[in-house]
Every structure is written in C-alpha cells, then in structure tokens.
Amino acid sequence: MPKSKRIKLTDMRVAIAKECVLYEDCSKETITRITKAYLAQIKMDGREVIDWRYGNIPTQTQNATKVQFEIDKLKNEKTTNSRKFCKWMH
C-alpha cells in the first residue's frame, strides 16, 4: 500500500488529545468515542493505521492511557509557551 494511504497511530492520538482538550473532557469514554469515530472515518477514506497492520491492536485502556499522555504533553507545552510570552512582555 502506498505510504500516502497510511496514518501513524501517534498522529491520530495527538489529534484525539487536541479534541479532548478542546471539549475539556479527558475521560476514557470520551477518548474511546473519539477514537472510534476517527477509525471509522479512516476506514471510509480507504486508509490504514500503520501500527495496526500487524494485529497489535491496543485495548481501550492502553489507548486511553497513551492519549492521556499526549494530553499532558499538550498542556505542558501550552504552559511553557504562555510563560515564554509573559517573559517577553516584561
């Protein structure tokens, strides 16, 4: 399959994390619901997730934990950027 048809699992998790931050809801249920919606859309688009080609599909708990990690990274990045802006202002 051409590389353009493949989507990295990490990229999908970052997108899900951004949506969770946007909705201000980081629960396992929300992460699972968004993940299922993303996977359905990816399937309709005729694409595949790279990490899942070999049958190593993560459980809902594993996926939620890894998405939560991405959410924490986004929040830390946001805090760091706001601190840099505050230093620049003074």
PDB file of N, CA, C and O in Angstrom:
ATOM      1  N   MET A   1       0.845  -1.175   0.000  1.00  0.00           N
ATOM      2  CA  MET A   1       0.000   0.000   0.000  1.00  0.00           C
ATOM      3  C   MET A   1       0.890   1.237   0.000  1.00  0.00           C
ATOM      4  O   MET A   1       1.873   1.274   0.739  1.00  0.00           O
ATOM      5  N   PRO A   2       0.575   2.254  -0.809  1.00  0.00           N
ATOM      6  CA  PRO A   2       1.391   3.465  -0.849  1.00  0.00           C
ATOM      7  C   PRO A   2       1.447   4.138   0.527  1.00  0.00           C
ATOM      8  O   PRO A   2       0.496   4.085   1.307  1.00  0.00           O
ATOM      9  N   LYS A   3       2.580   4.765   0.794  1.00  0.00           N
ATOM     10  CA  LYS A   3       2.761   5.404   2.093  1.00  0.00           C
ATOM     11  C   LYS A   3       1.736   6.509   2.346  1.00  0.00           C
ATOM     12  O   LYS A   3       1.399   6.776   3.500  1.00  0.00           O
ATOM     13  N   SER A   4       1.240   7.150   1.304  1.00  0.00           N
ATOM     14  CA  SER A   4       0.278   8.225   1.482  1.00  0.00           C
ATOM     15  C   SER A   4      -1.050   7.738   2.061  1.00  0.00           C
ATOM     16  O   SER A   4      -1.829   8.536   2.582  1.00  0.00           O
ATOM     17  N   LYS A   5      -1.306   6.449   1.975  1.00  0.00           N
ATOM     18  CA  LYS A   5      -2.554   5.890   2.493  1.00  0.00           C
ATOM     19  C   LYS A   5      -2.436   5.477   3.953  1.00  0.00           C
ATOM     20  O   LYS A   5      -3.413   5.019   4.546  1.00  0.00           O
ATOM     21  N   ARG A   6      -1.252   5.632   4.540  1.00  0.00           N
ATOM     22  CA  ARG A   6      -1.023   5.191   5.910  1.00  0.00           C
ATOM     23  C   ARG A   6      -1.048   6.367   6.877  1.00  0.00           C
ATOM     24  O   ARG A   6      -0.605   7.470   6.557  1.00  0.00           O
ATOM     25  N   ILE A   7      -1.569   6.107   8.049  1.00  0.00           N
ATOM     26  CA  ILE A   7      -1.640   7.125   9.096  1.00  0.00           C
ATOM     27  C   ILE A   7      -0.945   6.564  10.330  1.00  0.00           C
ATOM     28  O   ILE A   7      -1.196   5.430  10.736  1.00  0.00           O
ATOM     29  N   LYS A   8      -0.065   7.373  10.921  1.00  0.00           N
ATOM     30  CA  LYS A   8       0.636   6.928  12.113  1.00  0.00           C
ATOM     31  C   LYS A   8      -0.309   6.989  13.309  1.00  0.00           C
ATOM     32  O   LYS A   8      -1.085   7.932  13.461  1.00  0.00           O
ATOM     33  N   LEU A   9      -0.229   5.982  14.139  1.00  0.00           N
ATOM     34  CA  LEU A   9      -1.068   5.914  15.331  1.00  0.00           C
ATOM     35  C   LEU A   9      -0.806   7.100  16.254  1.00  0.00           C
ATOM     36  O   LEU A   9      -1.736   7.638  16.855  1.00  0.00           O
ATOM     37  N   THR A  10       0.441   7.503  16.367  1.00  0.00           N
ATOM     38  CA  THR A  10       0.787   8.643  17.219  1.00  0.00           C
ATOM     39  C   THR A  10       0.128   9.927  16.716  1.00  0.00           C
ATOM     40  O   THR A  10      -0.349  10.732  17.516  1.00  0.00           O
ATOM     41  N   ASP A  11       0.100  10.119  15.411  1.00  0.00           N
ATOM     42  CA  ASP A  11      -0.546  11.313  14.849  1.00  0.00           C
ATOM     43  C   ASP A  11      -2.032  11.319  15.169  1.00  0.00           C
ATOM     44  O   ASP A  11      -2.609  12.363  15.473  1.00  0.00           O
ATOM     45  N   MET A  12      -2.645  10.145  15.097  1.00  0.00           N
ATOM     46  CA  MET A  12      -4.064  10.047  15.421  1.00  0.00           C
ATOM     47  C   MET A  12      -4.290  10.357  16.905  1.00  0.00           C
ATOM     48  O   MET A  12      -5.251  11.041  17.255  1.00  0.00           O
ATOM     49  N   ARG A  13      -3.416   9.860  17.767  1.00  0.00           N
ATOM     50  CA  ARG A  13      -3.557  10.109  19.206  1.00  0.00           C
ATOM     51  C   ARG A  13      -3.384  11.585  19.538  1.00  0.00           C
ATOM     52  O   ARG A  13      -4.076  12.101  20.416  1.00  0.00           O
ATOM     53  N   VAL A  14      -2.480  12.269  18.857  1.00  0.00           N
ATOM     54  CA  VAL A  14      -2.298  13.706  19.082  1.00  0.00           C
ATOM     55  C   VAL A  14      -3.567  14.457  18.685  1.00  0.00           C
ATOM     56  O   VAL A  14      -3.993  15.371  19.391  1.00  0.00           O
ATOM     57  N   ALA A  15      -4.168  14.080  17.569  1.00  0.00           N
ATOM     58  CA  ALA A  15      -5.412  14.717  17.124  1.00  0.00           C
ATOM     59  C   ALA A  15      -6.535  14.472  18.129  1.00  0.00           C
ATOM     60  O   ALA A  15      -7.317  15.377  18.421  1.00  0.00           O
ATOM     61  N   ILE A  16      -6.615  13.254  18.657  1.00  0.00           N
ATOM     62  CA  ILE A  16      -7.635  12.933  19.656  1.00  0.00           C
ATOM     63  C   ILE A  16      -7.389  13.738  20.925  1.00  0.00           C
ATOM     64  O   ILE A  16      -8.333  14.236  21.539  1.00  0.00           O
ATOM     65  N   ALA A  17      -6.126  13.867  21.319  1.00  0.00           N
ATOM     66  CA  ALA A  17      -5.780  14.646  22.510  1.00  0.00           C
ATOM     67  C   ALA A  17      -6.192  16.104  22.334  1.00  0.00           C
ATOM     68  O   ALA A  17      -6.702  16.719  23.271  1.00  0.00           O
ATOM     69  N   LYS A  18      -5.979  16.658  21.152  1.00  0.00           N
ATOM     70  CA  LYS A  18      -6.372  18.046  20.898  1.00  0.00           C
ATOM     71  C   LYS A  18      -7.885  18.219  21.010  1.00  0.00           C
ATOM     72  O   LYS A  18      -8.361  19.227  21.531  1.00  0.00           O
ATOM     73  N   GLU A  19      -8.630  17.245  20.524  1.00  0.00           N
ATOM     74  CA  GLU A  19     -10.091  17.323  20.637  1.00  0.00           C
ATOM     75  C   GLU A  19     -10.532  17.226  22.092  1.00  0.00           C
ATOM     76  O   GLU A  19     -11.450  17.930  22.512  1.00  0.00           O
ATOM     77  N   CYS A  20      -9.883  16.360  22.861  1.00  0.00           N
ATOM     78  CA  CYS A  20     -10.236  16.228  24.281  1.00  0.00           C
ATOM     79  C   CYS A  20      -9.974  17.531  25.023  1.00  0.00           C
ATOM     80  O   CYS A  20     -10.776  17.939  25.863  1.00  0.00           O
ATOM     81  N   VAL A  21      -8.865  18.183  24.721  1.00  0.00           N
ATOM     82  CA  VAL A  21      -8.557  19.470  25.347  1.00  0.00           C
ATOM     83  C   VAL A  21      -9.597  20.500  24.923  1.00  0.00           C
ATOM     84  O   VAL A  21     -10.046  21.308  25.736  1.00  0.00           O
ATOM     85  N   LEU A  22      -9.975  20.471  23.661  1.00  0.00           N
ATOM     86  CA  LEU A  22     -10.977  21.403  23.148  1.00  0.00           C
ATOM     87  C   LEU A  22     -12.313  21.229  23.856  1.00  0.00           C
ATOM     88  O   LEU A  22     -12.956  22.210  24.230  1.00  0.00           O
ATOM     89  N   TYR A  23     -12.732  19.969  24.041  1.00  0.00           N
ATOM     90  CA  TYR A  23     -14.003  19.678  24.705  1.00  0.00           C
ATOM     91  C   TYR A  23     -13.900  19.715  26.225  1.00  0.00           C
ATOM     92  O   TYR A  23     -14.911  19.631  26.922  1.00  0.00           O
ATOM     93  N   GLU A  24     -12.668  19.843  26.745  1.00  0.00           N
ATOM     94  CA  GLU A  24     -12.412  19.852  28.189  1.00  0.00           C
ATOM     95  C   GLU A  24     -12.969  18.598  28.859  1.00  0.00           C
ATOM     96  O   GLU A  24     -13.527  18.658  29.955  1.00  0.00           O
ATOM     97  N   ASP A  25     -12.808  17.473  28.186  1.00  0.00           N
ATOM     98  CA  ASP A  25     -13.254  16.183  28.713  1.00  0.00           C
ATOM     99  C   ASP A  25     -12.221  15.132  28.331  1.00  0.00           C
ATOM    100  O   ASP A  25     -12.090  14.774  27.161  1.00  0.00           O
ATOM    101  N   CYS A  26     -11.496  14.645  29.320  1.00  0.00           N
ATOM    102  CA  CYS A  26     -10.412  13.685  29.064  1.00  0.00           C
ATOM    103  C   CYS A  26     -10.738  12.309  29.616  1.00  0.00           C
ATOM    104  O   CYS A  26      -9.832  11.545  29.948  1.00  0.00           O
ATOM    105  N   SER A  27     -12.008  11.985  29.719  1.00  0.00           N
ATOM    106  CA  SER A  27     -12.388  10.692  30.275  1.00  0.00           C
ATOM    107  C   SER A  27     -12.121   9.571  29.271  1.00  0.00           C
ATOM    108  O   SER A  27     -12.019   9.802  28.066  1.00  0.00           O
ATOM    109  N   LYS A  28     -12.011   8.372  29.791  1.00  0.00           N
ATOM    110  CA  LYS A  28     -11.755   7.196  28.952  1.00  0.00           C
ATOM    111  C   LYS A  28     -12.877   7.019  27.934  1.00  0.00           C
ATOM    112  O   LYS A  28     -12.629   6.654  26.785  1.00  0.00           O
ATOM    113  N   GLU A  29     -14.103   7.276  28.359  1.00  0.00           N
ATOM    114  CA  GLU A  29     -15.250   7.112  27.460  1.00  0.00           C
ATOM    115  C   GLU A  29     -15.170   8.088  26.284  1.00  0.00           C
ATOM    116  O   GLU A  29     -15.446   7.716  25.144  1.00  0.00           O
ATOM    117  N   THR A  30     -14.797   9.325  26.564  1.00  0.00           N
ATOM    118  CA  THR A  30     -14.690  10.325  25.501  1.00  0.00           C
ATOM    119  C   THR A  30     -13.564   9.964  24.544  1.00  0.00           C
ATOM    120  O   THR A  30     -13.723  10.051  23.326  1.00  0.00           O
ATOM    121  N   ILE A  31     -12.426   9.558  25.099  1.00  0.00           N
ATOM    122  CA  ILE A  31     -11.293   9.162  24.263  1.00  0.00           C
ATOM    123  C   ILE A  31     -11.687   7.988  23.375  1.00  0.00           C
ATOM    124  O   ILE A  31     -11.357   7.976  22.189  1.00  0.00           O
ATOM    125  N   THR A  32     -12.380   7.012  23.924  1.00  0.00           N
ATOM    126  CA  THR A  32     -12.807   5.841  23.163  1.00  0.00           C
ATOM    127  C   THR A  32     -13.793   6.236  22.064  1.00  0.00           C
ATOM    128  O   THR A  32     -13.696   5.751  20.937  1.00  0.00           O
ATOM    129  N   ARG A  33     -14.734   7.111  22.388  1.00  0.00           N
ATOM    130  CA  ARG A  33     -15.736   7.551  21.408  1.00  0.00           C
ATOM    131  C   ARG A  33     -15.068   8.289  20.243  1.00  0.00           C
ATOM    132  O   ARG A  33     -15.392   8.042  19.082  1.00  0.00           O
ATOM    133  N   ILE A  34     -14.144   9.187  20.554  1.00  0.00           N
ATOM    134  CA  ILE A  34     -13.450   9.940  19.501  1.00  0.00           C
ATOM    135  C   ILE A  34     -12.576   9.006  18.670  1.00  0.00           C
ATOM    136  O   ILE A  34     -12.513   9.140  17.448  1.00  0.00           O
ATOM    137  N   THR A  35     -11.897   8.055  19.330  1.00  0.00           N
ATOM    138  CA  THR A  35     -11.046   7.097  18.620  1.00  0.00           C
ATOM    139  C   THR A  35     -11.873   6.280  17.634  1.00  0.00           C
ATOM    140  O   THR A  35     -11.466   6.094  16.487  1.00  0.00           O
ATOM    141  N   LYS A  36     -13.026   5.793  18.071  1.00  0.00           N
ATOM    142  CA  LYS A  36     -13.886   5.009  17.179  1.00  0.00           C
ATOM    143  C   LYS A  36     -14.352   5.832  15.980  1.00  0.00           C
ATOM    144  O   LYS A  36     -14.428   5.324  14.861  1.00  0.00           O
ATOM    145  N   ALA A  37     -14.661   7.099  16.220  1.00  0.00           N
ATOM    146  CA  ALA A  37     -15.086   7.977  15.123  1.00  0.00           C
ATOM    147  C   ALA A  37     -13.936   8.188  14.135  1.00  0.00           C
ATOM    148  O   ALA A  37     -14.145   8.152  12.922  1.00  0.00           O
ATOM    149  N   TYR A  38     -12.731   8.407  14.648  1.00  0.00           N
ATOM    150  CA  TYR A  38     -11.566   8.574  13.778  1.00  0.00           C
ATOM    151  C   TYR A  38     -11.321   7.304  12.952  1.00  0.00           C
ATOM    152  O   TYR A  38     -11.077   7.378  11.748  1.00  0.00           O
ATOM    153  N   LEU A  39     -11.388   6.144  13.607  1.00  0.00           N
ATOM    154  CA  LEU A  39     -11.135   4.884  12.895  1.00  0.00           C
ATOM    155  C   LEU A  39     -12.184   4.631  11.820  1.00  0.00           C
ATOM    156  O   LEU A  39     -11.863   4.142  10.737  1.00  0.00           O
ATOM    157  N   ALA A  40     -13.427   4.961  12.117  1.00  0.00           N
ATOM    158  CA  ALA A  40     -14.484   4.795  11.114  1.00  0.00           C
ATOM    159  C   ALA A  40     -14.227   5.686   9.906  1.00  0.00           C
ATOM    160  O   ALA A  40     -14.403   5.255   8.766  1.00  0.00           O
ATOM    161  N   GLN A  41     -13.809   6.934  10.152  1.00  0.00           N
ATOM    162  CA  GLN A  41     -13.526   7.854   9.058  1.00  0.00           C
ATOM    163  C   GLN A  41     -12.305   7.406   8.252  1.00  0.00           C
ATOM    164  O   GLN A  41     -12.292   7.503   7.025  1.00  0.00           O
ATOM    165  N   ILE A  42     -11.287   6.919   8.950  1.00  0.00           N
ATOM    166  CA  ILE A  42     -10.087   6.421   8.268  1.00  0.00           C
ATOM    167  C   ILE A  42     -10.452   5.250   7.359  1.00  0.00           C
ATOM    168  O   ILE A  42      -9.970   5.157   6.230  1.00  0.00           O
ATOM    169  N   LYS A  43     -11.296   4.368   7.854  1.00  0.00           N
ATOM    170  CA  LYS A  43     -11.725   3.206   7.059  1.00  0.00           C
ATOM    171  C   LYS A  43     -12.529   3.658   5.834  1.00  0.00           C
ATOM    172  O   LYS A  43     -12.342   3.127   4.739  1.00  0.00           O
ATOM    173  N   MET A  44     -13.418   4.634   6.018  1.00  0.00           N
ATOM    174  CA  MET A  44     -14.222   5.130   4.894  1.00  0.00           C
ATOM    175  C   MET A  44     -13.342   5.805   3.848  1.00  0.00           C
ATOM    176  O   MET A  44     -13.645   5.766   2.656  1.00  0.00           O
ATOM    177  N   ASP A  45     -12.239   6.430   4.302  1.00  0.00           N
ATOM    178  CA  ASP A  45     -11.325   7.099   3.380  1.00  0.00           C
ATOM    179  C   ASP A  45     -10.392   6.123   2.672  1.00  0.00           C
ATOM    180  O   ASP A  45      -9.632   6.520   1.789  1.00  0.00           O
ATOM    181  N   GLY A  46     -10.446   4.843   3.057  1.00  0.00           N
ATOM    182  CA  GLY A  46      -9.600   3.840   2.420  1.00  0.00           C
ATOM    183  C   GLY A  46      -8.164   3.869   2.899  1.00  0.00           C
ATOM    184  O   GLY A  46      -7.262   3.441   2.180  1.00  0.00           O
ATOM    185  N   ARG A  47      -7.940   4.364   4.093  1.00  0.00           N
ATOM    186  CA  ARG A  47      -6.595   4.431   4.656  1.00  0.00           C
ATOM    187  C   ARG A  47      -6.427   3.371   5.728  1.00  0.00           C
ATOM    188  O   ARG A  47      -7.372   2.659   6.066  1.00  0.00           O
ATOM    189  N   GLU A  48      -5.220   3.272   6.259  1.00  0.00           N
ATOM    190  CA  GLU A  48      -4.966   2.322   7.343  1.00  0.00           C
ATOM    191  C   GLU A  48      -4.042   2.960   8.369  1.00  0.00           C
ATOM    192  O   GLU A  48      -3.292   3.888   8.068  1.00  0.00           O
ATOM    193  N   VAL A  49      -4.114   2.444   9.576  1.00  0.00           N
ATOM    194  CA  VAL A  49      -3.248   2.901  10.647  1.00  0.00           C
ATOM    195  C   VAL A  49      -2.026   2.003  10.643  1.00  0.00           C
ATOM    196  O   VAL A  49      -2.153   0.781  10.718  1.00  0.00           O
ATOM    197  N   ILE A  50      -0.840   2.597  10.555  1.00  0.00           N
ATOM    198  CA  ILE A  50       0.405   1.847  10.390  1.00  0.00           C
ATOM    199  C   ILE A  50       0.598   0.806  11.493  1.00  0.00           C
ATOM    200  O   ILE A  50       0.849  -0.361  11.193  1.00  0.00           O
ATOM    201  N   ASP A  51       0.488   1.201  12.749  1.00  0.00           N
ATOM    202  CA  ASP A  51       0.800   0.310  13.862  1.00  0.00           C
ATOM    203  C   ASP A  51      -0.173  -0.852  13.984  1.00  0.00           C
ATOM    204  O   ASP A  51       0.116  -1.814  14.697  1.00  0.00           O
ATOM    205  N   TRP A  52      -1.313  -0.793  13.314  1.00  0.00           N
ATOM    206  CA  TRP A  52      -2.320  -1.841  13.464  1.00  0.00           C
ATOM    207  C   TRP A  52      -2.297  -2.848  12.332  1.00  0.00           C
ATOM    208  O   TRP A  52      -3.134  -3.749  12.302  1.00  0.00           O
ATOM    209  N   ARG A  53      -1.366  -2.723  11.402  1.00  0.00           N
ATOM    210  CA  ARG A  53      -1.293  -3.652  10.274  1.00  0.00           C
ATOM    211  C   ARG A  53      -0.966  -5.063  10.726  1.00  0.00           C
ATOM    212  O   ARG A  53      -1.406  -6.030  10.104  1.00  0.00           O
ATOM    213  N   TYR A  54      -0.206  -5.193  11.791  1.00  0.00           N
ATOM    214  CA  TYR A  54       0.294  -6.485  12.207  1.00  0.00           C
ATOM    215  C   TYR A  54      -0.555  -7.129  13.298  1.00  0.00           C
ATOM    216  O   TYR A  54      -0.132  -8.114  13.903  1.00  0.00           O
ATOM    217  N   GLY A  55      -1.735  -6.593  13.558  1.00  0.00           N
ATOM    218  CA  GLY A  55      -2.651  -7.206  14.503  1.00  0.00           C
ATOM    219  C   GLY A  55      -2.403  -6.844  15.956  1.00  0.00           C
ATOM    220  O   GLY A  55      -3.000  -7.450  16.845  1.00  0.00           O
ATOM    221  N   ASN A  56      -1.538  -5.872  16.224  1.00  0.00           N
ATOM    222  CA  ASN A  56      -1.264  -5.456  17.594  1.00  0.00           C
ATOM    223  C   ASN A  56      -2.198  -4.314  17.990  1.00  0.00           C
ATOM    224  O   ASN A  56      -1.751  -3.199  18.257  1.00  0.00           O
ATOM    225  N   ILE A  57      -3.476  -4.598  18.024  1.00  0.00           N
ATOM    226  CA  ILE A  57      -4.465  -3.571  18.329  1.00  0.00           C
ATOM    227  C   ILE A  57      -4.479  -3.322  19.837  1.00  0.00           C
ATOM    228  O   ILE A  57      -4.681  -4.255  20.614  1.00  0.00           O
ATOM    229  N   PRO A  58      -4.263  -2.059  20.262  1.00  0.00           N
ATOM    230  CA  PRO A  58      -4.260  -1.769  21.699  1.00  0.00           C
ATOM    231  C   PRO A  58      -5.671  -1.841  22.275  1.00  0.00           C
ATOM    232  O   PRO A  58      -6.656  -1.631  21.567  1.00  0.00           O
ATOM    233  N   THR A  59      -5.749  -2.140  23.562  1.00  0.00           N
ATOM    234  CA  THR A  59      -7.042  -2.163  24.237  1.00  0.00           C
ATOM    235  C   THR A  59      -7.506  -0.730  24.467  1.00  0.00           C
ATOM    236  O   THR A  59      -6.739   0.214  24.274  1.00  0.00           O
ATOM    237  N   GLN A  60      -8.748  -0.568  24.875  1.00  0.00           N
ATOM    238  CA  GLN A  60      -9.272   0.770  25.147  1.00  0.00           C
ATOM    239  C   GLN A  60      -8.489   1.444  26.267  1.00  0.00           C
ATOM    240  O   GLN A  60      -8.225   2.645  26.211  1.00  0.00           O
ATOM    241  N   THR A  61      -8.120   0.668  27.284  1.00  0.00           N
ATOM    242  CA  THR A  61      -7.366   1.229  28.402  1.00  0.00           C
ATOM    243  C   THR A  61      -5.980   1.675  27.953  1.00  0.00           C
ATOM    244  O   THR A  61      -5.525   2.754  28.334  1.00  0.00           O
ATOM    245  N   GLN A  62      -5.306   0.862  27.150  1.00  0.00           N
ATOM    246  CA  GLN A  62      -3.992   1.247  26.646  1.00  0.00           C
ATOM    247  C   GLN A  62      -4.083   2.510  25.800  1.00  0.00           C
ATOM    248  O   GLN A  62      -3.265   3.421  25.935  1.00  0.00           O
ATOM    249  N   ASN A  63      -5.082   2.557  24.932  1.00  0.00           N
ATOM    250  CA  ASN A  63      -5.250   3.721  24.076  1.00  0.00           C
ATOM    251  C   ASN A  63      -5.541   4.962  24.914  1.00  0.00           C
ATOM    252  O   ASN A  63      -4.957   6.018  24.671  1.00  0.00           O
ATOM    253  N   ALA A  64      -6.431   4.852  25.893  1.00  0.00           N
ATOM    254  CA  ALA A  64      -6.776   5.999  26.730  1.00  0.00           C
ATOM    255  C   ALA A  64      -5.556   6.495  27.505  1.00  0.00           C
ATOM    256  O   ALA A  64      -5.370   7.700  27.668  1.00  0.00           O
ATOM    257  N   THR A  65      -4.732   5.571  27.979  1.00  0.00           N
ATOM    258  CA  THR A  65      -3.526   5.955  28.715  1.00  0.00           C
ATOM    259  C   THR A  65      -2.565   6.718  27.815  1.00  0.00           C
ATOM    260  O   THR A  65      -1.998   7.732  28.223  1.00  0.00           O
ATOM    261  N   LYS A  66      -2.383   6.236  26.603  1.00  0.00           N
ATOM    262  CA  LYS A  66      -1.451   6.896  25.683  1.00  0.00           C
ATOM    263  C   LYS A  66      -1.989   8.234  25.197  1.00  0.00           C
ATOM    264  O   LYS A  66      -1.216   9.170  24.994  1.00  0.00           O
ATOM    265  N   VAL A  67      -3.294   8.340  25.007  1.00  0.00           N
ATOM    266  CA  VAL A  67      -3.887   9.625  24.628  1.00  0.00           C
ATOM    267  C   VAL A  67      -3.769  10.603  25.798  1.00  0.00           C
ATOM    268  O   VAL A  67      -3.499  11.786  25.591  1.00  0.00           O
ATOM    269  N   GLN A  68      -3.969  10.119  27.014  1.00  0.00           N
ATOM    270  CA  GLN A  68      -3.825  10.967  28.197  1.00  0.00           C
ATOM    271  C   GLN A  68      -2.403  11.520  28.291  1.00  0.00           C
ATOM    272  O   GLN A  68      -2.211  12.671  28.684  1.00  0.00           O
ATOM    273  N   PHE A  69      -1.412  10.715  27.935  1.00  0.00           N
ATOM    274  CA  PHE A  69      -0.027  11.164  27.898  1.00  0.00           C
ATOM    275  C   PHE A  69       0.132  12.309  26.899  1.00  0.00           C
ATOM    276  O   PHE A  69       0.811  13.294  27.188  1.00  0.00           O
ATOM    277  N   GLU A  70      -0.489  12.185  25.729  1.00  0.00           N
ATOM    278  CA  GLU A  70      -0.429  13.256  24.721  1.00  0.00           C
ATOM    279  C   GLU A  70      -1.139  14.512  25.216  1.00  0.00           C
ATOM    280  O   GLU A  70      -0.699  15.625  24.930  1.00  0.00           O
ATOM    281  N   ILE A  71      -2.229  14.344  25.954  1.00  0.00           N
ATOM    282  CA  ILE A  71      -2.948  15.490  26.522  1.00  0.00           C
ATOM    283  C   ILE A  71      -2.043  16.221  27.505  1.00  0.00           C
ATOM    284  O   ILE A  71      -1.963  17.450  27.484  1.00  0.00           O
ATOM    285  N   ASP A  72      -1.361  15.471  28.363  1.00  0.00           N
ATOM    286  CA  ASP A  72      -0.436  16.084  29.318  1.00  0.00           C
ATOM    287  C   ASP A  72       0.675  16.838  28.604  1.00  0.00           C
ATOM    288  O   ASP A  72       1.060  17.927  29.029  1.00  0.00           O
ATOM    289  N   LYS A  73       1.192  16.267  27.520  1.00  0.00           N
ATOM    290  CA  LYS A  73       2.228  16.957  26.751  1.00  0.00           C
ATOM    291  C   LYS A  73       1.696  18.263  26.172  1.00  0.00           C
ATOM    292  O   LYS A  73       2.391  19.278  26.185  1.00  0.00           O
ATOM    293  N   LEU A  74       0.466  18.240  25.664  1.00  0.00           N
ATOM    294  CA  LEU A  74      -0.129  19.463  25.110  1.00  0.00           C
ATOM    295  C   LEU A  74      -0.304  20.526  26.183  1.00  0.00           C
ATOM    296  O   LEU A  74      -0.025  21.702  25.953  1.00  0.00           O
ATOM    297  N   LYS A  75      -0.768  20.109  27.357  1.00  0.00           N
ATOM    298  CA  LYS A  75      -0.971  21.068  28.446  1.00  0.00           C
ATOM    299  C   LYS A  75       0.357  21.659  28.913  1.00  0.00           C
ATOM    300  O   LYS A  75       0.438  22.855  29.192  1.00  0.00           O
ATOM    301  N   ASN A  76       1.401  20.828  28.999  1.00  0.00           N
ATOM    302  CA  ASN A  76       2.724  21.327  29.390  1.00  0.00           C
ATOM    303  C   ASN A  76       3.275  22.280  28.349  1.00  0.00           C
ATOM    304  O   ASN A  76       3.887  23.293  28.689  1.00  0.00           O
ATOM    305  N   GLU A  77       3.063  21.963  27.093  1.00  0.00           N
ATOM    306  CA  GLU A  77       3.517  22.823  26.002  1.00  0.00           C
ATOM    307  C   GLU A  77       2.805  24.169  26.058  1.00  0.00           C
ATOM    308  O   GLU A  77       3.420  25.215  25.845  1.00  0.00           O
ATOM    309  N   LYS A  78       1.523  24.137  26.341  1.00  0.00           N
ATOM    310  CA  LYS A  78       0.734  25.358  26.438  1.00  0.00           C
ATOM    311  C   LYS A  78       1.234  26.237  27.588  1.00  0.00           C
ATOM    312  O   LYS A  78       1.356  27.452  27.438  1.00  0.00           O
ATOM    313  N   THR A  79       1.522  25.616  28.733  1.00  0.00           N
ATOM    314  CA  THR A  79       2.030  26.341  29.890  1.00  0.00           C
ATOM    315  C   THR A  79       3.390  26.942  29.591  1.00  0.00           C
ATOM    316  O   THR A  79       3.648  28.093  29.943  1.00  0.00           O
ATOM    317  N   THR A  80       4.257  26.189  28.952  1.00  0.00           N
ATOM    318  CA  THR A  80       5.596  26.666  28.616  1.00  0.00           C
ATOM    319  C   THR A  80       5.514  27.850  27.665  1.00  0.00           C
ATOM    320  O   THR A  80       6.226  28.839  27.840  1.00  0.00           O
ATOM    321  N   ASN A  81       4.658  27.758  26.668  1.00  0.00           N
ATOM    322  CA  ASN A  81       4.514  28.854  25.704  1.00  0.00           C
ATOM    323  C   ASN A  81       3.970  30.105  26.366  1.00  0.00           C
ATOM    324  O   ASN A  81       4.397  31.209  26.026  1.00  0.00           O
ATOM    325  N   SER A  82       3.035  29.966  27.307  1.00  0.00           N
ATOM    326  CA  SER A  82       2.487  31.152  27.974  1.00  0.00           C
ATOM    327  C   SER A  82       3.539  31.790  28.877  1.00  0.00           C
ATOM    328  O   SER A  82       3.560  33.012  29.023  1.00  0.00           O
ATOM    329  N   ARG A  83       4.407  30.990  29.481  1.00  0.00           N
ATOM    330  CA  ARG A  83       5.494  31.540  30.307  1.00  0.00           C
ATOM    331  C   ARG A  83       6.476  32.318  29.441  1.00  0.00           C
ATOM    332  O   ARG A  83       6.934  33.393  29.830  1.00  0.00           O
ATOM    333  N   LYS A  84       6.800  31.782  28.271  1.00  0.00           N
ATOM    334  CA  LYS A  84       7.708  32.481  27.365  1.00  0.00           C
ATOM    335  C   LYS A  84       7.110  33.817  26.941  1.00  0.00           C
ATOM    336  O   LYS A  84       7.820  34.818  26.844  1.00  0.00           O
ATOM    337  N   PHE A  85       5.806  33.830  26.689  1.00  0.00           N
ATOM    338  CA  PHE A  85       5.140  35.058  26.283  1.00  0.00           C
ATOM    339  C   PHE A  85       5.165  36.083  27.414  1.00  0.00           C
ATOM    340  O   PHE A  85       5.388  37.269  27.172  1.00  0.00           O
ATOM    341  N   CYS A  86       4.936  35.627  28.655  1.00  0.00           N
ATOM    342  CA  CYS A  86       4.949  36.532  29.799  1.00  0.00           C
ATOM    343  C   CYS A  86       6.338  37.132  30.003  1.00  0.00           C
ATOM    344  O   CYS A  86       6.462  38.316  30.316  1.00  0.00           O
ATOM    345  N   LYS A  87       7.373  36.329  29.830  1.00  0.00           N
ATOM    346  CA  LYS A  87       8.748  36.843  29.962  1.00  0.00           C
ATOM    347  C   LYS A  87       9.030  37.872  28.885  1.00  0.00           C
ATOM    348  O   LYS A  87       9.706  38.871  29.129  1.00  0.00           O
ATOM    349  N   TRP A  88       8.508  37.623  27.690  1.00  0.00           N
ATOM    350  CA  TRP A  88       8.719  38.546  26.589  1.00  0.00           C
ATOM    351  C   TRP A  88       8.028  39.878  26.860  1.00  0.00           C
ATOM    352  O   TRP A  88       8.544  40.928  26.478  1.00  0.00           O
ATOM    353  N   MET A  89       6.885  39.847  27.505  1.00  0.00           N
ATOM    354  CA  MET A  89       6.120  41.066  27.786  1.00  0.00           C
ATOM    355  C   MET A  89       6.804  41.946  28.827  1.00  0.00           C
ATOM    356  O   MET A  89       6.611  43.162  28.817  1.00  0.00           O
ATOM    357  N   HIS A  90       7.595  41.365  29.724  1.00  0.00           N
ATOM    358  CA  HIS A  90       8.213  42.154  30.803  1.00  0.00           C
ATOM    359  C   HIS A  90       9.586  42.597  30.459  1.00  0.00           C
ATOM    360  O   HIS A  90      10.237  43.268  31.260  1.00  0.00           O
TER     361      HIS A  90
END
